[in-house]
Amino acid sequence: MSRRIPLAEILDGRSVRVLEIQGGKNVRDRLRLLGIRPGVTVIKVSGLARFGPTVVRCGQTQTALGNGIS
């Protein structure tokens, strides 16, 4: 069984598999366009829980996600 942890709480440098995306249609659509969807592995590059954006890498794409999304 997989443990669900918000992306903002993952340690920097760790790779994790996305289990679900909580949010509205706009959030899901935006993340899908970035290649981030359930089943995909992403690497958390940097970020502090509850302080500023979280930078993630999905494939060759690196992007910053706001606190509300991460």
Backbone as CSV, one residue per row, in Angstrom:
resi,resn,N_x,N_y,N_z,CA_x,CA_y,CA_z,C_x,C_y,C_z
1,MET,0.852,-1.183,0.000,0.000,0.000,0.000,0.895,1.243,0.000
2,SER,0.567,2.210,-0.820,1.343,3.439,-0.908,0.840,4.447,0.111
3,ARG,1.793,5.167,0.673,1.447,6.220,1.626,1.312,7.536,0.878
4,ARG,0.243,8.255,1.110,0.015,9.527,0.421,0.601,10.671,1.242
5,ILE,1.528,11.395,0.617,2.176,12.540,1.250,2.107,13.701,0.257
6,PRO,1.705,14.880,0.689,1.700,16.033,-0.229,3.103,16.298,-0.771
7,LEU,3.170,16.703,-2.008,4.449,16.962,-2.662,5.306,17.956,-1.889
8,ALA,4.675,18.951,-1.284,5.422,19.966,-0.535,6.187,19.358,0.646
9,GLU,5.761,18.204,1.135,6.404,17.585,2.299,7.465,16.540,1.937
10,ILE,7.667,16.278,0.662,8.693,15.338,0.210,10.058,16.003,0.323
11,LEU,11.077,15.234,0.678,12.438,15.768,0.776,12.984,16.104,-0.613
12,ASP,13.778,17.170,-0.684,14.407,17.561,-1.949,15.263,16.418,-2.489
13,GLY,15.228,16.249,-3.816,16.035,15.221,-4.465,15.349,13.869,-4.562
14,ARG,14.221,13.693,-3.915,13.503,12.413,-3.939,12.630,12.301,-5.174
15,SER,12.540,11.099,-5.707,11.595,10.847,-6.790,10.388,10.124,-6.201
16,VAL,9.228,10.510,-6.652,7.979,9.940,-6.150,7.030,9.700,-7.320
17,ARG,6.125,8.763,-7.118,5.097,8.497,-8.115,3.837,9.256,-7.715
18,VAL,3.260,9.960,-8.661,2.031,10.711,-8.414,0.887,9.711,-8.303
19,LEU,0.183,9.735,-7.175,-0.941,8.830,-6.956,-2.265,9.470,-7.330
20,GLU,-2.404,10.749,-7.002,-3.634,11.457,-7.332,-3.360,12.949,-7.360
21,ILE,-4.223,13.656,-8.042,-4.134,15.114,-8.075,-5.430,15.651,-7.504
22,GLN,-5.301,16.365,-6.410,-6.469,16.972,-5.786,-6.562,18.406,-6.264
23,GLY,-7.696,18.759,-6.748,-7.878,20.117,-7.234,-8.936,20.137,-8.310
24,GLY,-9.224,21.312,-8.768,-10.248,21.487,-9.784,-9.753,21.125,-11.173
25,LYS,-10.651,21.260,-12.128,-10.343,20.915,-13.513,-9.174,21.730,-14.050
26,ASN,-9.102,23.018,-13.714,-8.010,23.854,-14.221,-6.657,23.363,-13.722
27,VAL,-6.577,22.980,-12.456,-5.321,22.475,-11.892,-4.943,21.166,-12.567
28,ARG,-5.889,20.247,-12.681,-5.609,18.951,-13.318,-5.160,19.136,-14.764
29,ASP,-5.843,20.036,-15.497,-5.484,20.285,-16.897,-4.095,20.891,-17.019
30,ARG,-3.784,21.851,-16.154,-2.459,22.493,-16.203,-1.354,21.482,-15.941
31,LEU,-1.530,20.655,-14.916,-0.518,19.657,-14.592,-0.402,18.608,-15.687
32,ARG,-1.523,18.216,-16.270,-1.492,17.241,-17.361,-0.685,17.782,-18.541
33,LEU,-0.848,19.064,-18.863,-0.086,19.673,-19.949,1.412,19.696,-19.653
34,LEU,1.762,19.719,-18.361,3.170,19.675,-17.962,3.688,18.246,-17.881
35,GLY,2.804,17.266,-18.117,3.206,15.864,-18.055,3.036,15.237,-16.686
36,ILE,2.448,15.990,-15.754,2.268,15.500,-14.384,0.844,14.966,-14.248
37,ARG,0.737,13.654,-14.069,-0.560,12.999,-13.928,-0.371,11.729,-13.104
38,PRO,-1.442,11.155,-12.591,-1.305,9.935,-11.792,-0.546,8.841,-12.543
39,GLY,0.357,8.183,-11.818,1.157,7.114,-12.391,2.537,7.545,-12.850
40,VAL,2.758,8.846,-13.004,4.033,9.387,-13.481,4.968,9.618,-12.293
41,THR,6.260,9.415,-12.508,7.260,9.689,-11.479,7.823,11.088,-11.681
42,VAL,7.872,11.870,-10.601,8.457,13.207,-10.634,9.564,13.277,-9.586
43,ILE,10.487,14.184,-9.776,11.562,14.422,-8.818,11.358,15.803,-8.220
44,LYS,11.347,15.867,-6.897,11.251,17.168,-6.232,12.655,17.760,-6.194
45,VAL,12.847,18.844,-6.905,14.158,19.488,-6.992,14.405,20.344,-5.757
46,SER,13.431,21.189,-5.400,13.593,22.041,-4.227,12.248,22.594,-3.790
47,GLY,12.242,23.112,-2.576,11.039,23.729,-2.040,10.956,23.528,-0.544
48,LEU,10.274,24.441,0.118,10.046,24.342,1.551,8.558,24.214,1.799
49,ALA,8.178,23.279,2.641,6.763,23.082,2.944,6.153,24.382,3.457
50,ARG,5.071,24.790,2.843,4.295,25.978,3.212,5.027,27.309,2.989
51,PHE,6.169,27.307,2.314,6.905,28.553,2.063,7.404,28.571,0.623
52,GLY,6.738,29.307,-0.232,7.204,29.476,-1.600,6.907,28.291,-2.494
53,PRO,7.343,28.378,-3.747,7.037,27.341,-4.728,7.858,26.060,-4.519
54,THR,7.349,24.974,-5.080,8.049,23.695,-5.100,8.473,23.443,-6.535
55,VAL,9.755,23.205,-6.756,10.271,22.945,-8.098,10.332,21.435,-8.303
56,VAL,9.723,20.969,-9.407,9.718,19.544,-9.721,10.210,19.324,-11.142
57,ARG,10.729,18.121,-11.377,11.167,17.726,-12.716,10.353,16.506,-13.118
58,CYS,9.787,16.581,-14.304,9.029,15.473,-14.868,9.595,15.236,-16.258
59,GLY,10.343,14.162,-16.416,11.028,13.931,-17.685,12.106,14.984,-17.868
60,GLN,12.067,15.695,-18.979,13.038,16.749,-19.248,12.524,18.134,-18.867
61,THR,11.309,18.194,-18.317,10.680,19.464,-17.975,10.804,19.748,-16.490
62,GLN,11.211,20.958,-16.160,11.299,21.390,-14.772,10.381,22.594,-14.609
63,THR,9.583,22.589,-13.540,8.623,23.680,-13.346,8.441,23.962,-11.864
64,ALA,8.004,25.176,-11.552,7.719,25.555,-10.168,6.209,25.528,-9.973
65,LEU,5.791,24.885,-8.879,4.377,24.794,-8.538,4.135,25.590,-7.270
66,GLY,3.085,26.371,-7.234,2.736,27.139,-6.054,2.301,26.236,-4.911
67,ASN,2.268,26.793,-3.706,1.888,26.020,-2.524,0.524,25.362,-2.658
68,GLY,-0.433,26.043,-3.232,-1.769,25.480,-3.358,-1.816,24.229,-4.205
69,ILE,-0.925,24.123,-5.155,-0.883,22.951,-6.035,-0.022,21.846,-5.446
70,SER,1.107,22.228,-4.855,2.019,21.188,-4.357,1.597,20.683,-3.002
